[in-house]
Amino acid sequence: MKSPWDMVHAALDAVVDGYMPVIEGLENDGDEIEDSLFTEELTDTSKVSQRTYQLLNEVADFKRAAKPLTTVLDVLMGRIRMNSHLPGGGQNEEAVEDIRRFRDVHDHALQVNERIDDLRASLQNALEVNSIIVAERQNDDMKKISGWAAILVAPTVIGSIYGMNFDNMPELHWALGYPAALLLMVVTSVFLYVLFKKKDWM
């Protein structure tokens, strides 16, 4: 005949066993997020951030559901321990066995909580890495924008100089002045392009 503690143990053991597929599913989602951070095809980092935040919320909800179970098990083992002492000394063997079984469930519950904490830390690290990747990409974009701006500014400056129409500008009366100015614009732009390309700004 089963005792009340047997039924309590069976219920709590089933609850903890039910946590395992949940934590494994969350860990698989976390692994997919970490893998997606460094794929060549990934272009929209905002989706990674959104997905990571959603998974962090799921992990937090799961943590709130799983964490109290260890306290419940501590209380139950304490009560069994209090009632395990025999009048003549020693301990009730049945109570000792109950404590052992509940401690086993307690250990499994602690493992679940530790895995949840590890997953949460891993997701927080993924968010930080994603932020670094976003910053690096923005920096690369700014380099490209700055490089193209410099290339466009060079011919603009040359054109504006010869557009001032001062009297003492010999180039204005030179037959090859116009093609020379165009050539100077092209050479300057090409030079800047090659320079920025070598510096990996383009």
ABEGO torsion letter per residue (X at the ends): XBBAAAAAAAAAAAAAAAAAAAAAAAAAAAAAAAAAAABAABABAAAAAAAAAAAAAAAAAAAAAAAAAAAAAAAAAAAAAAAABBAAEEBBAAAAAAAAAAAAAAAAAAAAAAAAAAAAAAAAAAAAAAAAAAAAAAAAAAAAAAAAAAAAAAAAAAAAAAAAGBABBAAAABAAAAAAAAAAAAAAAAAAAAAAAAAGAX
